[in-house]
Amino acid sequence: MNNVALALDAAWKVLAAGLILGAGLPALFAVGVRSMAYGSGGDAEVDHQAPHPIGKLVAVVCFAVVLAAIALGITFIVASGFGKELSFEHIYPILKDKG
């Protein structure tokens, strides 16, 4: 019975990571593109409204989160190749020796 609980716990973690990275980041990028169109106004919108600064702010935040996730993923892969690991012991990620 303990094996089933462990398997379901692992399956839940894989499902969550797949939803966040597999569908979440592209959806966040799409929200950023849509916000950029809202922030540009004019011909970028169907109703040709005036530009909205909040749209550009939301777009920048969305793109920054996507770029940070990509940078963390690349850092994780490269660090493991150099015998290091990415640690989140503090608020910000750091590289430390494996062991």
Secondary structure, DSSP 8 states (H G I E B T S, - for coil): -HHHHHHHHHHHHHHHHIIIIIIIHHHHHHHHHHHHHHHH-GGGSSS-----HHHHHHHHHHHHHHHHHHHHHHHHHHHHHTTEEEE-SSSS-EEEE--
